[in-house]
Amino acid sequence: MKLYSHPLSGHVHRARLFLSLLGLQHEVVDVDLLKGEHKTPEFLALNSFGQLPVLDDGGVVVSDSNAILVYLAKREGRTDWLPEDARSAAAVQRWLSVAAGEVAYGPAAARIAALFKRTGDTAEMVARAHRILGLMDAQLAGQDWIATTAAAPTIADVALYAYIARAPEGSVDLSGYASVNAWLRRVEALRGFVPMVSSPVGLAA
């Protein structure tokens, strides 16, 4: 398998983390976003959206980080990471949607603005980050993992980890979220865990 990657991408980290947690051998192919390599005809042939990550599994090409998580769980028959029963599958999907929505437009957007010095309403991004962190903290107050029915981690935890762990880079203070911080440590203690690269911006400067 080949994973088309950039080290600063939390979306890429989701795929890298899950590949490592599953113990799957893969080749990392770096794509230089600053040079526009994700917009070349060769890359667009893999993913017409021009986005990372992309997984090439012997000619089966899967783009979108959450789709890659689903693909790998199904490929490996790992119903522990992606349950088959309706209630549990829905609980996982709910938080995959949060990762693609509220997290993307909150902590992820604030971090990107700080990393690349982009203009925009960063105060609103930070406010959105704190709103979702509050909801996650309440969810995790009585359980170890984010999906409602989960006694073990699922791909929902993988999808959420990177941008929550690096939220301080977008000037989002995590200190008030004890349950979220405990959850981050649980993810980091998983066998096969690989960290998300850190950057000295925002509160992490």
C-alpha positions as CSV (number, residue, x, y, z in Angstrom):
1,M,0.0,0.0,0.0
2,K,1.1,3.6,-0.7
3,L,-0.1,6.5,1.4
4,Y,0.2,9.9,-0.2
5,S,1.1,12.2,2.7
6,H,2.1,15.5,4.1
7,P,3.5,15.6,7.7
8,L,1.5,18.7,8.8
9,S,-1.9,17.2,7.8
10,G,-4.1,15.9,10.5
11,H,-6.2,14.2,7.9
12,V,-3.1,12.3,6.8
13,H,-2.3,11.5,10.4
14,R,-5.7,9.7,10.7
15,A,-4.7,7.3,8.0
16,R,-1.1,6.9,9.2
17,L,-2.2,6.2,12.8
18,F,-4.8,3.6,11.8
19,L,-2.3,1.8,9.4
20,S,0.1,1.7,12.3
21,L,-2.5,0.5,14.9
22,L,-3.4,-2.3,12.5
23,G,0.2,-3.1,11.9
24,L,-0.1,-2.8,8.1
25,Q,3.0,-2.3,6.1
26,H,2.8,0.7,3.7
27,E,5.0,3.2,1.8
28,V,4.7,6.9,2.5
29,V,4.8,9.1,-0.6
30,D,5.3,12.7,0.4
31,V,3.4,15.3,-1.6
32,D,4.7,18.9,-1.4
33,L,1.6,21.0,-0.9
34,L,3.6,24.3,-1.0
35,K,4.9,23.4,-4.4
36,G,1.4,22.5,-5.6
37,E,2.1,18.9,-6.2
38,H,-1.4,18.0,-5.1
39,K,-2.7,19.9,-8.2
40,T,-0.6,18.2,-10.8
41,P,-2.2,16.0,-13.4
42,E,-0.6,13.0,-12.0
43,F,-2.0,13.6,-8.5
44,L,-5.4,14.7,-9.8
45,A,-5.6,11.3,-11.6
46,L,-5.5,9.7,-8.1
47,N,-7.9,12.2,-6.5
48,S,-9.7,14.7,-8.6
49,F,-10.4,16.8,-5.5
50,G,-6.7,17.5,-5.2
51,Q,-6.6,16.6,-1.5
52,L,-4.6,14.4,0.9
53,P,-4.5,11.7,2.0
54,V,-4.9,9.1,-0.8
55,L,-4.4,5.4,-0.2
56,D,-3.4,3.2,-3.2
57,D,-3.9,-0.4,-2.2
58,G,-2.6,-2.3,-5.2
59,G,-4.6,-0.2,-7.6
60,V,-7.6,0.3,-5.4
61,V,-7.4,4.0,-4.8
62,V,-9.3,5.5,-1.8
63,S,-9.3,9.2,-1.0
64,D,-10.7,11.1,2.0
65,S,-9.3,10.3,5.4
66,N,-12.5,8.9,7.0
67,A,-13.2,6.8,3.9
68,I,-9.7,5.3,4.3
69,L,-10.4,4.4,7.9
70,V,-13.6,2.6,6.8
71,Y,-11.8,0.9,4.0
72,L,-9.0,-0.4,6.1
73,A,-11.3,-1.6,8.9
74,K,-13.5,-3.4,6.3
75,R,-10.5,-4.8,4.4
76,E,-9.1,-6.3,7.6
77,G,-12.4,-7.5,9.0
78,R,-11.8,-5.4,12.1
79,T,-15.3,-5.1,13.6
80,D,-13.7,-4.0,16.9
81,W,-12.7,-0.8,15.2
82,L,-15.9,-0.5,13.0
83,P,-18.8,-2.4,14.6
84,E,-21.4,-4.1,12.4
85,D,-24.5,-3.8,14.5
86,A,-26.7,-0.9,13.7
87,R,-26.5,1.0,16.9
88,S,-22.7,0.9,17.3
89,A,-22.1,1.7,13.6
90,A,-24.4,4.7,13.9
91,A,-22.5,5.9,17.0
92,V,-19.2,5.7,15.2
93,Q,-20.6,7.4,12.1
94,R,-21.9,10.3,14.2
95,W,-18.4,11.1,15.4
96,L,-16.9,10.6,11.9
97,S,-19.3,13.3,10.8
98,V,-18.2,15.5,13.7
99,A,-14.5,15.0,12.7
100,A,-15.4,16.1,9.1
101,G,-17.6,19.0,10.3
102,E,-17.3,20.7,13.7
103,V,-13.7,19.7,14.2
104,A,-12.7,20.6,10.7
105,Y,-14.2,24.1,11.0
106,G,-13.1,24.6,14.6
107,P,-9.7,23.4,16.0
108,A,-8.5,22.3,12.6
109,A,-9.3,25.6,10.9
110,A,-7.7,27.6,13.8
111,R,-4.5,25.5,13.5
112,I,-4.3,25.9,9.8
113,A,-4.8,29.7,10.1
114,A,-1.9,29.9,12.6
115,L,0.4,27.5,10.6
116,F,0.0,29.3,7.3
117,K,-0.8,32.8,8.6
118,R,-4.2,32.9,6.8
119,T,-6.7,35.6,7.3
120,G,-10.2,34.9,8.7
121,D,-12.3,35.1,11.8
122,T,-9.9,33.1,14.0
123,A,-11.9,34.1,17.1
124,E,-14.9,32.3,15.7
125,M,-12.8,29.3,14.8
126,V,-11.5,29.1,18.4
127,A,-15.1,29.6,19.8
128,R,-16.3,26.7,17.6
129,A,-13.4,24.6,18.9
130,H,-14.3,25.2,22.5
131,R,-18.0,24.3,21.7
132,I,-17.1,20.9,20.3
133,L,-14.5,20.3,23.1
134,G,-17.2,20.9,25.6
135,L,-19.5,18.4,23.9
136,M,-16.7,15.9,23.7
137,D,-15.7,16.4,27.3
138,A,-19.3,15.7,28.4
139,Q,-19.4,12.6,26.2
140,L,-16.2,11.3,27.6
141,A,-17.0,12.0,31.2
142,G,-18.5,8.6,31.7
143,Q,-16.7,6.4,29.2
144,D,-13.2,5.8,27.9
145,W,-13.9,6.1,24.1
146,I,-16.0,8.5,22.1
147,A,-18.6,6.3,20.5
148,T,-21.5,5.8,22.8
149,T,-21.5,2.0,22.9
150,A,-17.8,1.4,22.6
151,A,-15.9,-0.6,25.2
152,A,-12.8,-0.2,23.1
153,P,-11.4,2.4,20.7
154,T,-13.0,2.7,17.2
155,I,-12.2,4.6,14.1
156,A,-14.1,7.5,15.5
157,D,-11.3,8.0,18.1
158,V,-8.7,7.8,15.3
159,A,-10.6,10.4,13.2
160,L,-10.8,12.9,16.1
161,Y,-7.4,12.5,17.7
162,A,-4.9,14.6,15.6
163,Y,-6.8,17.9,15.5
164,I,-7.8,17.7,19.1
165,A,-4.3,16.9,20.2
166,R,-2.8,19.8,18.2
167,A,-5.6,22.3,19.0
168,P,-3.2,24.4,21.1
169,E,-1.4,25.2,17.9
170,G,-4.5,27.1,16.9
171,S,-4.6,28.9,20.3
172,V,-7.2,26.6,21.7
173,D,-6.5,25.9,25.4
174,L,-7.2,22.3,26.3
175,S,-6.5,22.7,30.0
176,G,-10.2,23.0,31.0
177,Y,-11.2,19.6,29.5
178,A,-10.1,16.9,31.9
179,S,-12.0,14.1,30.2
180,V,-10.7,15.0,26.7
181,N,-7.1,15.1,28.1
182,A,-7.5,11.7,29.7
183,W,-8.9,10.4,26.4
184,L,-5.9,11.8,24.5
185,R,-3.6,9.9,26.8
186,R,-5.5,6.7,26.3
187,V,-5.2,7.0,22.5
188,E,-1.5,7.7,22.9
189,A,-1.1,4.6,25.0
190,L,-2.4,2.3,22.3
191,R,0.0,-0.2,20.8
192,G,1.2,1.1,17.5
193,F,0.4,4.7,18.2
194,V,2.3,7.2,16.1
195,P,2.3,10.9,17.2
196,M,1.1,13.8,15.1
197,V,3.9,16.2,14.3
198,S,3.9,19.3,16.4
199,S,4.5,22.9,15.3
200,P,5.6,25.9,17.4
201,V,2.6,28.1,16.7
202,G,-0.3,29.4,18.8
203,L,-0.2,28.3,22.4
204,A,2.5,25.7,21.4
205,A,4.9,28.5,20.4
